[in-house]
Amino acid sequence: MTDDDPRDGPPPFDRPFSDEDTKQRVYGAVLHAREPMTAAEIADRADCSAESARTHLSFYADLGIVIRHEGRPVRYERNDDYFEWRRVNELARENTVDELQARVSELTDRIEEYRDEYDADSPAEVDVLEFDAERVDDVYVELSDWATVIEERRLHERARRKAAGSTAPSHS
């Protein structure tokens, strides 16, 4: 193996999906898109023809993975609701109701700690400029973590409700 062998590390940043088939490359391009894109733009990122990209995008749209925006030209974007639904189902499937409740409680405790520390109900209410310059970076990191903890709690609570509903006795 040479030092240039791609198996020695991550794929090059400009072509992260080069070893995957077209369907996977189109999927990856859509997942990494930050805004709606045309089939031609996705094809360029996925290193395939626009027609091939359209075929796969149509398939992903039928599954609900991408949203198709009609117009000239048609644009496609990642369906974040689909990925959230998938994450909630995964949590509900892989954890018991008690495990999910314990995680919700743990995350709630962390949220309360942040509320007490910053004397605010949410990270959006904190004015970073009120802190000393040497602490600003740490505050940004903590506020980001706080926002992540809030989102994780929301997902775990949805999964807990789903798991609790699926284990409830049937009244048929």
N, C-alpha and C positions, 0 to 999 in steps of 0.2 A: 504494500500500500504506500502511495506517495503522500507527501504533505498536502497535496491539492485534492486528495480523494474526498468527495463530499460526505462519505460515511464517517469521517473523522469529526464531524460537528453538525451544527444546524445547516439547513439549506441556505443558499444565498438569499439575502433579504429581497432582492428584486425578483426572484423566481421561487417563492416558498413552496409551490405545489408542483414543481417540475417532475417529480417521480410518481405522480398520481395520474389516474385516467381522467379523461375530459370531464366526465360527470362530477368527479371529486374536485377538479380544479374550478369548475363553474360554481359549485357549492362553496368552496373556500373563498372565491372572489366575492360572492354575495355576502358571506359572513363578515368579511373585512371591510365592506363598503360602508362609508359614513353617511351617504346620501343616496337617493334613488339614481340609478344608472341605466343607460341604454344597453341593449343586448350587445351592441358593438363595443362599448366600453368594458363590459364584463368579459366579452370574448378576448379583448386585448389583454386584460389582466390574467385571464385563464389560458392564454396562448392557444386559442382554438378559433374556428370560424364563427362568424356571427350567427349563421344558421344553426350550427351545432349548439351554441350558447342558447339560442331561442328555444330549441327542442328541450334542453335540460331545464331551462327557466320555466317553461310551460308545465313540465312535470312537477317542479318544486312549487309552482303556484297552485296546482291542483291539490297538492298535499298540505298547503297552507304554510309552507316554509318561507315563501317569498310572497310579496304583495305586488300585483301587476297594476300599474297606473296607466290607464288608457290615455292616448294622446298621440301627438306626432312630435317626436318618436315616443313609442311605448317605453316606459321606464320601470325598473324593478328595484325592490328594496327588501332587505331582511325583515321578516315579520317577528318582531321582538315578543309579541304575545305568544306565538307558537313556542319559542324557546323558554319562556317563563312557564307555560303550561307543562312543557316537557320536564323542566326542573322540579316543579311541584310534584308531578307524578313520580319522578325518580325518588324524591325524598319520601313520599308516602309509601312507596313500594319497598324501600330499603331500610325503613325505620319503623319501630312500633309507635303507637300513639304515645306511650309513656316516654320513649326516647325523644320524640318530637316535642312533647310538652316540656321536658327537662331542658332541651335546647332553647325553646322559646323563653323559658324562665331565665336561663343563663344570659341570653341576649338582652332581655328586659333589664336585668341587673346592670349590664354594661351600659345600656342607654341611660339609666338613672345615674350612674357614676359620671357620665359625660354631662348630663343636665346639671348635676350638682357642681362639677368642676367649673363649668362655663356659665352657670347661672342663666341658662337659656333652655328653651324647650326643643330646639332643633339646631343643627349646625348652621342653617341659613340665617339664624338670628345673631350669630357671633360676628363681631367686627374685628377682623384680624389686625387691623391697624391700631387697635387699642393695646397691643402687646409690644414688648420690647423687640427691637430688630433681631436680636440674636435668638429669640424664641419663635419668630414668625414661621419658619420652616416646620418646626415641631407642631405648631398649632395647625397648620395646613394638613399635616399628616394625620393628626388626631381628628380633625373635622372630617376628613375623607373616610377614616375608619368608622367614625360615628355614623356617617351616611350609609356606609356599607352594612353596618350592624343593624340599622333600621330596616334596610332592604332585606337582609337575611332573616330577620325576625318575621317580616311580612310573609316571605316565602315559606318559612317553617310553620307559621300559623296556618297558612292556606293548606299546607300538606297535612298538618295535624287534623284540621277539620275534614279534609278528604279521607284520611285514614280512619278517623272516628266514624264517619258516615258509612264507610265501606265495611266496617266491622260491627255496625249496629245490627241488631236482630231484625229480620225481615217481618213486616206486618202484613203479609199477603194472605 
